[in-house]
Amino acid sequence: MMKATLGRRGVRRAAEIRELLRDEQRTAVDTRDPLVIRKMTDRYRAIDEVLEGLADDAPVDLWAAMVGVSQTARALGFTAWQVRQMIREGKLQARKVGNEWRIPLSAVL
């Protein structure tokens, strides 16, 4: 589990998030299950898109960093329709920006 390094709840260094994802990848590979490995690869790519271009020591506010429905679906292993359904049911925190739903990175991790 990641611990707060910047003193404010929900803020992590980009390197911490990347390390968490690498740990999840290693665990997935250890299972030797192709489906688990594929799902983890999709999750890694979706979250890595959010972190792209950030230095390892860059702070990432997990509540302010937002991802779209399709990225959330890939990261969690659901379809976009299922993600929208979870939003409607209040099971997934999201906010509407224009005509798009945006989900905080904290809900995806």
QUISULUR-V700308 format. One record per residue. N is the residue number from 1. RES is the residue in three letters. PHI is phi as a letter, one per 40 degrees, with the letter a starting at -180 (none if undefined). D_CENTER is the distance of its C-alpha to the mean C-alpha in Angstrom with 2 decimals. Layout:
# QUISULUR-V700308
{{N:RES:PHI:D_CENTER} {N:RES:PHI:D_CENTER}}
This chain:
# QUISULUR-V700308
{{1:MET:none:14.66} {2:MET:c:13.90} {3:LYS:b:16.67} {4:ALA:c:17.20} {5:THR:b:18.90} {6:LEU:b:19.56} {7:GLY:g:21.13} {8:ARG:b:19.07} {9:ARG:d:16.77} {10:GLY:g:13.09} {11:VAL:b:13.75} {12:ARG:b:12.83} {13:ARG:c:14.06} {14:ALA:d:12.04} {15:ALA:c:13.95} {16:GLU:c:12.78} {17:ILE:c:9.07} {18:ARG:c:10.54} {19:GLU:c:12.91} {20:LEU:d:10.64} {21:LEU:c:9.20} {22:ARG:c:12.91} {23:ASP:c:14.06} {24:GLU:c:12.07} {25:GLN:c:13.55} {26:ARG:c:16.93} {27:THR:c:16.89} {28:ALA:c:16.20} {29:VAL:c:19.01} {30:ASP:c:21.25} {31:THR:c:21.26} {32:ARG:f:22.82} {33:ASP:c:21.62} {34:PRO:d:20.92} {35:LEU:c:18.81} {36:VAL:c:16.49} {37:ILE:c:16.38} {38:ARG:c:15.71} {39:LYS:c:12.80} {40:MET:c:11.21} {41:THR:c:12.20} {42:ASP:c:10.60} {43:ARG:c:7.15} {44:TYR:d:8.06} {45:ARG:c:9.46} {46:ALA:c:6.96} {47:ILE:c:4.66} {48:ASP:c:8.27} {49:GLU:d:9.55} {50:VAL:c:8.17} {51:LEU:c:9.76} {52:GLU:d:12.73} {53:GLY:g:15.96} {54:LEU:c:15.05} {55:ALA:c:17.44} {56:ASP:d:16.53} {57:ASP:c:18.16} {58:ALA:c:16.54} {59:PRO:c:15.27} {60:VAL:b:11.87} {61:ASP:c:12.22} {62:LEU:c:9.09} {63:TRP:c:11.18} {64:ALA:c:12.46} {65:ALA:c:9.68} {66:MET:b:9.19} {67:VAL:b:7.83} {68:GLY:c:10.38} {69:VAL:c:11.27} {70:SER:c:11.47} {71:GLN:c:8.07} {72:THR:c:6.79} {73:ALA:d:9.72} {74:ARG:c:9.17} {75:ALA:c:5.82} {76:LEU:c:7.78} {77:GLY:g:11.08} {78:PHE:b:12.81} {79:THR:c:14.87} {80:ALA:c:14.55} {81:TRP:c:17.59} {82:GLN:c:16.17} {83:VAL:c:13.22} {84:ARG:c:16.03} {85:GLN:c:18.14} {86:MET:c:15.80} {87:ILE:c:15.73} {88:ARG:d:19.53} {89:GLU:c:20.01} {90:GLY:g:18.20} {91:LYS:c:15.84} {92:LEU:b:12.70} {93:GLN:c:13.00} {94:ALA:a:13.27} {95:ARG:b:15.84} {96:LYS:c:18.00} {97:VAL:b:18.55} {98:GLY:g:21.58} {99:ASN:b:21.20} {100:GLU:b:17.41} {101:TRP:c:14.91} {102:ARG:b:12.12} {103:ILE:b:9.32} {104:PRO:c:8.32} {105:LEU:d:5.07} {106:SER:c:6.81} {107:ALA:c:6.98} {108:VAL:c:3.68} {109:LEU:c:4.28}}
